[in-house]
Amino acid sequence: MQLDNNQEKGTIMKRVMAVTIASLLLGVSGIAAANPVTMVWTCTLNDGVTAEQSQAAGKKWVALVRKMVGNDEITSSWVTAVVGETEHFMWVDTYPSLEVWAAVQTAWADSEEAAALEEVLEANETCPKNRLYRSVVVD
């Protein structure tokens, strides 16, 4: 797939922004290092793509980010509604700390292997919304 100049600039800008944000958050992560964070992506499958294909790519994503940062506590879940808006699904990625999340963002932006996998993920699904949540374990 060949990108036009505007698409290429957009992809580069996304990566630059991710690294910038990750670096900033890494700087303040000492405060929240002990609390897990969760990234939630709201997605739809692209035409002709099955849930199984999406999940297989997600499994590769988890293996790659665990390897990149040397942390096996990162998890990813493919979540669907039982009732309600069933045409969407969510990726729910959990990291043991904000520091680990930031390390993944930095490693991902600098990896050719990640760029190739990102193409597969984008071919499988469209994920226009995301949020990063910090949680506090109370028990």
PEFEN-V750157 format. One record per pair of residues at least 24 apart in sequence whose C-alpha atoms are under 10 Angstrom apart, sorted by the first residue. I is the first residue (numbers start at 0). J is the second residue. D is the distance in whole Angstrom. If there is no record, write none. Layout:
i = (I/I)
j = (J/J)
d = (D/D)
This chain:
i = (0/11/13/14/14/14/14/14/15/15/16/17/17/17/17/17/18/18/18/18/18/18/18/18/18/19/19/19/20/20/20/21/21/21/21/21/21/21/21/21/22/22/22/22/22/23/24/24/24/24/24/25/25/25/25/25/25/25/26/26/27/27/28/28/28/28/28/28/29/29/29/30/30/31/31/31/31/31/31/32/32/32/32/32/33/33/33/33/33/33/33/34/34/34/34/34/34/34/34/34/35/35/35/35/35/35/35/35/35/35/35/35/35/35/36/36/36/36/36/36/36/36/36/36/36/36/36/36/37/37/37/37/37/37/37/37/37/37/37/37/37/37/37/37/37/38/38/38/38/38/38/38/38/38/38/38/38/38/39/39/39/39/39/39/39/39/39/39/39/39/39/39/40/40/40/40/40/40/40/40/40/40/40/40/40/40/41/41/41/41/41/41/41/41/41/41/41/41/41/42/42/42/42/42/42/42/42/42/42/42/42/43/43/43/43/43/43/43/43/43/43/44/44/44/44/44/44/44/44/44/45/45/45/45/45/45/46/46/46/47/48/48/48/49/49/50/50/50/50/52/52/52/52/53/53/53/53/53/53/53/54/54/54/55/56/56/56/56/56/57/57/57/57/57/59/59/59/60/60/60/60/61/63/63/63/63/63/64/64/64/64/64/64/64/65/65/66/67/67/67/67/67/67/67/68/68/68/68/68/68/68/68/69/69/70/70/70/70/71/72/72/73/73/73/87/87/88/88/89/89/89/90/90/91/91/91/92/93/93/93/94/96/96/97/97/97/100)
j = (118/108/108/104/105/107/108/109/105/108/108/101/104/105/107/108/101/102/103/104/105/106/107/108/109/101/104/105/101/104/105/97/98/99/100/101/102/103/104/105/98/101/102/104/105/101/97/98/100/101/102/97/98/99/100/101/102/105/98/101/97/98/96/97/98/99/100/101/96/97/98/97/98/96/97/98/133/134/135/95/96/97/98/99/95/96/97/98/134/135/136/94/95/96/97/98/133/134/135/136/73/93/94/95/96/97/98/99/100/132/133/134/135/136/92/93/94/95/96/97/98/99/100/131/132/133/134/135/73/74/75/90/91/92/93/94/95/96/97/100/130/131/132/133/134/75/89/90/91/92/93/94/100/129/130/131/132/133/75/76/78/89/90/91/92/93/126/128/129/130/131/132/77/78/88/89/90/91/92/125/126/127/128/129/130/131/78/87/88/89/90/91/124/125/126/127/128/129/130/86/87/88/89/90/123/124/125/126/127/128/129/85/86/87/88/89/123/124/125/126/127/86/87/88/121/122/123/124/125/126/121/122/123/124/125/126/122/123/124/123/122/123/124/123/124/77/88/123/124/119/120/123/124/77/119/120/121/122/123/124/90/120/123/120/116/117/119/120/123/90/92/116/119/120/113/116/120/113/116/117/120/92/103/107/112/113/116/100/102/103/104/106/107/113/99/103/103/102/103/105/106/107/110/113/99/100/102/103/104/105/106/107/99/103/94/95/99/103/95/96/99/99/100/103/125/126/124/126/126/128/129/126/129/129/130/131/131/131/132/133/133/133/134/131/132/133/131)
d = (9/9/9/9/9/9/6/9/10/8/10/9/6/7/9/7/8/9/10/6/5/9/9/7/9/10/9/9/8/9/9/9/9/10/8/4/7/9/6/7/9/7/8/9/8/9/7/8/9/7/10/7/5/9/9/6/8/10/9/10/9/9/8/6/6/9/10/9/9/9/8/9/10/7/7/8/8/9/9/8/5/6/6/8/7/6/8/9/10/9/9/9/7/5/7/10/7/6/6/7/10/7/6/4/4/7/10/9/9/9/6/6/7/8/8/6/5/7/6/6/9/9/7/7/5/4/6/9/10/9/9/10/7/5/4/6/9/9/9/9/8/6/5/6/8/9/10/8/6/5/6/8/9/7/6/4/6/9/10/10/10/6/6/5/6/9/10/8/5/5/6/8/10/10/8/5/5/7/8/10/6/8/6/4/7/9/9/7/6/5/7/9/10/8/5/7/5/6/9/9/6/5/6/8/10/6/5/4/7/7/9/10/7/5/6/8/9/6/5/7/9/8/8/8/10/9/6/4/6/9/9/7/5/5/7/10/9/8/9/9/9/6/8/8/10/9/10/9/10/10/10/7/10/9/9/7/10/9/6/7/10/10/10/10/8/9/7/6/8/8/10/9/10/8/10/8/10/8/7/9/9/9/10/9/8/8/9/10/9/6/9/8/8/9/10/8/10/9/7/10/6/8/9/10/8/9/7/6/10/10/7/10/10/10/9/9/8/10/10/10/10/9/9/10/10/9/10/9/9/10/9/9/9/10/10/10/9/10/9/10/10/9/9/10/10/8/10)
